[in-house]
Amino acid sequence: MKNNRDVTIYDVAKALNLSPSTVSRALKDHPHINQATKKRIRAQAKAMGYQQNKFASNLRQKKTNTIGVVVPKLNSYFMASVIAGVEKITNKNGYGLIISQSQESGKQEISCVSTLFNSRVDGMLVSLAFDTKNLDHFSLLLKKDVPVVFFDRVAECHGCMSIKIDNFKAGYEATTHLISQGCRRIVHIGGNLLRNVYADRYNGYRQALADNGIDLNHKLIFITDLTAESGTEIAKKILKMDPLPDGIFAANDTSAVSAMVELQESGIRIPDDISVAGFNNEPISRVIKPNLTTVDYPAREIGEIAATSLINKLENLQNISVDTIILKHSLIIRHSSLRGK
């Protein structure tokens, strides 16, 4: 019968007639073991199929060199770019990743956090689900000194860190641009206002209207899940309005593009009849005709900074306590919003 027992340092030591402690020190490149002996031991260990038990070693060190990531969904260009930024930094610093999806469910987010905690991750990077209402499920992590860094969708949390852009300013700038093109009846397609990103973009929209003497019309505000399907449905509702709106500011590119397509198929000219602006600067914004005006959200940079900040916390490299890092965004003006004067 085949013996599936793992090879140990005791097996290597016995084969070489050495003490287990000598073998152990040699495999850890201890300076007191000469190079010839190290070379001999490593060769024997490789020949015998010895593998270091990193799990046991990590338990002794109370560290797994693993970071947990909780995201709402992975099927978006934005989130994939964030993860790419995170991976760049964790790979460089010798950390592994365990990525979990909440599927936009606060209940599932609690399960994700619990599973990652039980997997002994050293720290967590989190972007909150649509309907997360409190942060109680992060309390145990903080009590156990497991650091948490929120990114994009963040929340007030004592002892946590947040990485984001100024969504209020971005929403204000996008709406102000539409107003500068002559728009007065501007639809806002927003997301769940429990989340900072969508609440701030909505409040920026409201402030831009107020600063330009335009009354807020609640019939022009649609709070959705920001999917392509919701963009299409909002466009159908817009087509029934009398008078028609003359502008749309959507809180993501996905809903903005699907609304544009539906409107164009019904004979609406973009931007002549309705100017449109989105958010996130996803590749689809450069494919749709006319190209979509949008806000550039530095997703990869957010991932890199979030991961760097967490690793600095884990390795005590951060001397200054910082609660929030706000990254620079930019409004990219394209033809979907530009009207002939």
C-alpha positions in Angstrom: 0.0 0.0 0.0 1.3 3.5 -0.9 2.5 5.5 2.0 1.0 9.1 1.8 2.7 10.3 5.1 4.4 13.7 4.7 8.2 13.7 4.9 9.4 15.5 8.0 12.7 17.0 9.1 13.2 13.9 11.3 13.1 11.8 8.1 15.7 14.0 6.5 17.9 14.0 9.6 17.8 10.2 9.9 18.8 9.9 6.2 21.8 12.1 6.7 22.6 11.0 10.2 22.2 14.5 11.5 20.2 16.0 14.4 16.7 17.3 13.5 17.7 20.7 15.0 20.6 21.0 12.5 18.3 20.1 9.6 15.7 22.7 10.8 18.3 25.5 11.1 19.8 24.6 7.7 16.4 24.8 6.0 15.9 28.2 7.6 19.3 29.4 6.3 20.7 29.8 9.8 24.2 31.5 9.8 25.7 29.0 12.2 25.3 26.1 9.7 28.0 26.1 7.0 27.1 26.3 3.3 28.3 22.8 2.4 26.0 21.3 5.1 23.1 23.5 4.0 23.5 22.5 0.4 23.7 18.8 1.4 20.6 19.0 3.5 18.5 21.0 0.9 19.4 18.4 -1.7 18.3 15.6 0.5 15.1 17.3 1.5 14.3 18.0 -2.2 15.0 14.4 -3.2 12.7 13.1 -0.4 9.9 15.5 -1.3 10.1 17.4 1.9 7.7 20.4 2.1 7.7 23.0 4.9 4.5 23.0 6.9 3.8 26.7 6.5 0.4 26.4 8.3 2.0 25.0 11.5 4.7 27.6 11.2 2.2 30.4 10.8 0.2 29.2 13.8 3.4 29.4 15.9 4.0 32.9 14.6 0.3 33.9 14.9 0.5 35.2 11.4 -0.7 33.7 8.1 0.6 36.3 5.6 -2.9 36.3 4.2 -5.2 39.2 3.6 -9.0 38.8 3.2 -10.9 40.9 0.7 -14.7 41.4 0.8 -16.3 43.1 -2.2 -19.9 43.5 -3.3 -19.4 41.8 -6.7 -16.4 40.9 -8.9 -18.2 41.3 -12.2 -17.4 44.9 -12.7 -14.5 46.6 -14.4 -14.1 48.9 -11.4 -13.8 46.1 -8.9 -11.6 44.0 -11.1 -9.2 47.0 -11.4 -9.2 47.5 -7.6 -8.3 43.8 -7.1 -5.5 44.1 -9.7 -4.1 46.9 -7.7 -4.4 45.0 -4.4 -2.7 41.9 -5.9 0.2 44.0 -7.2 1.1 45.1 -3.7 0.3 41.9 -1.9 2.4 39.8 -4.3 5.3 42.3 -3.9 5.2 41.9 -0.1 4.7 38.2 0.1 1.0 38.1 1.1 -1.7 35.9 -0.2 -5.3 36.9 -0.9 -8.7 35.3 -0.1 -11.4 37.1 -2.0 -15.1 36.9 -1.0 -18.2 38.4 -2.5 -21.2 39.7 -0.5 -23.4 39.8 -3.6 -24.7 43.1 -2.4 -26.2 41.5 0.7 -25.4 42.7 4.2 -26.3 39.3 5.6 -23.9 37.6 3.2 -21.2 40.2 4.1 -21.5 39.1 7.7 -20.9 35.5 6.6 -17.9 36.5 4.5 -16.3 38.4 7.3 -16.8 35.5 9.7 -15.4 33.0 7.3 -12.3 35.1 6.6 -11.8 35.7 10.4 -12.0 31.9 11.0 -9.4 31.4 8.2 -7.1 33.5 10.3 -6.4 36.3 7.8 -4.1 38.9 9.2 -6.2 41.8 8.0 -9.2 42.7 5.8 -9.9 45.1 2.9 -13.7 45.8 2.6 -16.1 47.5 0.3 -19.5 47.5 1.8 -22.7 45.8 0.4 -25.7 47.9 -0.8 -27.8 47.2 2.4 -25.2 47.0 5.2 -26.7 49.0 8.0 -24.2 48.7 10.8 -20.7 47.5 11.4 -21.2 45.2 14.3 -19.7 42.2 12.4 -16.3 44.1 12.3 -16.2 44.6 16.1 -14.7 41.2 16.8 -11.9 41.8 14.2 -10.9 45.1 15.9 -11.1 43.5 19.4 -8.7 40.8 18.1 -6.4 43.4 16.5 -7.2 42.4 13.0 -7.0 45.7 11.1 -9.7 46.7 8.6 -9.3 49.1 5.7 -12.5 50.2 3.9 -12.3 51.3 0.2 -14.8 53.0 -2.1 -17.9 52.1 -0.1 -16.8 53.1 3.3 -18.3 53.8 6.7 -17.5 55.6 10.0 -15.6 53.1 12.1 -13.3 53.9 15.0 -10.0 52.2 14.5 -10.6 51.6 10.7 -9.1 53.3 7.7 -10.9 54.5 4.5 -9.7 55.0 1.0 -12.1 56.9 -1.4 -12.5 59.9 -3.7 -14.5 63.1 -3.0 -17.8 61.8 -4.4 -19.7 64.9 -3.4 -17.3 67.1 -5.4 -17.4 64.7 -8.4 -21.2 64.6 -8.4 -21.2 68.4 -8.1 -18.8 68.8 -11.0 -20.7 66.4 -13.3 -24.0 68.1 -12.7 -22.5 71.6 -13.0 -21.1 70.6 -16.4 -24.5 69.5 -17.6 -26.0 72.8 -16.4 -23.2 74.7 -18.3 -24.5 73.0 -21.5 -27.9 74.4 -20.9 -29.5 71.6 -19.1 -32.2 72.5 -16.5 -34.3 69.4 -16.1 -31.6 66.9 -15.0 -32.5 63.3 -14.1 -30.3 61.6 -11.5 -30.0 57.8 -11.6 -28.5 56.9 -8.2 -27.7 54.0 -6.0 -28.6 53.0 -2.5 -28.3 56.1 -0.3 -27.1 54.0 2.6 -23.7 53.9 0.9 -21.4 56.9 1.1 -20.5 56.9 -2.6 -24.1 57.2 -3.9 -25.3 59.5 -1.1 -22.4 61.9 -1.7 -22.9 61.9 -5.5 -26.6 62.6 -5.0 -25.8 65.4 -2.6 -23.3 66.9 -5.0 -26.1 66.8 -7.7 -28.5 68.6 -5.3 -26.0 71.2 -4.4 -25.1 72.0 -8.0 -28.8 72.5 -8.8 -29.2 74.8 -5.8 -26.1 76.8 -6.6 -27.5 77.4 -10.1 -31.0 78.4 -9.0 -32.6 75.1 -10.1 -35.3 73.7 -7.9 -35.0 70.0 -6.9 -37.6 67.9 -8.7 -38.1 64.5 -6.9 -39.8 63.1 -10.0 -36.4 63.3 -11.8 -34.6 61.2 -9.1 -34.4 57.4 -9.4 -32.7 55.3 -6.8 -31.8 51.9 -8.4 -29.4 49.0 -8.2 -27.5 50.7 -11.1 -27.6 47.6 -13.4 -27.9 47.8 -17.1 -31.5 46.6 -16.7 -32.3 49.5 -14.3 -30.8 52.0 -16.8 -33.1 50.7 -19.5 -36.2 50.9 -17.2 -35.4 54.5 -16.2 -35.0 55.4 -19.9 -38.5 54.0 -20.6 -39.9 56.2 -17.8 -38.1 59.2 -19.1 -39.7 58.7 -22.5 -43.1 59.1 -20.9 -42.3 62.4 -19.3 -43.7 65.6 -20.6 -41.7 67.7 -20.9 -38.7 65.5 -21.5 -35.6 66.0 -19.3 -32.7 67.6 -21.0 -29.9 65.9 -19.0 -29.0 62.7 -17.1 -26.4 62.3 -14.4 -26.0 58.6 -13.6 -24.0 57.3 -10.6 -22.2 54.7 -12.8 -21.4 54.1 -16.5 -23.4 50.9 -16.7 -26.8 52.5 -16.1 -25.8 55.6 -18.1 -24.9 53.6 -21.2 -28.0 51.4 -21.1 -30.2 54.4 -20.7 -28.5 56.1 -23.7 -29.1 53.0 -25.9 -32.8 52.8 -25.0 -33.3 56.5 -25.6 -31.4 56.5 -28.9 -33.5 53.5 -30.1 -36.6 55.6 -29.5 -35.3 58.5 -31.5 -33.8 60.7 -28.8 -30.7 62.5 -30.0 -27.7 62.5 -27.5 -26.6 65.1 -26.6 -28.9 67.4 -28.7 -32.1 66.4 -26.9 -30.6 64.9 -23.7 -27.1 65.3 -22.5 -25.7 62.4 -20.4 -22.9 62.0 -17.9 -21.9 58.8 -16.1 -19.4 57.8 -13.4 -16.3 55.4 -13.2 -14.7 55.8 -16.7 -15.2 52.2 -17.6 -14.2 50.9 -21.1 -17.8 50.9 -22.2 -17.8 54.7 -21.9 -15.4 54.9 -24.8 -17.3 52.4 -26.9 -20.8 53.8 -26.8 -21.6 56.5 -29.5 -21.3 59.3 -28.7 -18.6 58.6 -26.2 -19.8 59.1 -22.6 -18.8 62.0 -20.4 -17.8 60.4 -17.0 -15.8 60.8 -13.8 -12.5 59.0 -13.8 -12.3 56.9 -10.6 -8.7 55.7 -10.0 -9.7 52.1 -9.2 -6.3 50.4 -9.5 -4.6 53.2 -7.4 -7.3 52.7 -4.7 -6.4 49.0 -4.6 -2.7 49.7 -4.4 -3.1 52.3 -1.6 -5.6 50.2 0.4 -3.3 47.2 0.3 -0.2 49.3 1.1 -2.0 50.9 4.0 -3.1 47.6 5.4 0.3 46.0 5.1 1.9 49.1 6.8 -0.5 48.5 9.7 0.3 44.8 9.9 4.0 45.5 9.9 3.9 48.6 12.1 5.4 50.7 9.4 2.8 53.5 9.6 4.0 56.1 12.2 1.2 58.6 11.6 -2.4 57.5 12.3 -4.5 58.4 9.2 -8.3 57.7 9.2 -9.1 58.7 5.6 -7.2 59.0 2.3 -9.0 60.9 -0.4 -7.7 60.3 -4.0 -7.9 62.7 -6.9 -10.7 62.2 -9.5 -11.3 64.0 -12.7 -14.2 64.8 -14.9 -13.7 63.5 -18.5 -15.8 65.5 -20.9 -16.8 63.7 -24.1 -19.5 64.1 -26.8 -22.4 62.7 -24.9 -22.8 65.9 -23.0 -21.5 68.6 -25.3 -24.1 70.6 -27.1 -23.6 73.1 -29.9 -23.8 76.6 -28.7 
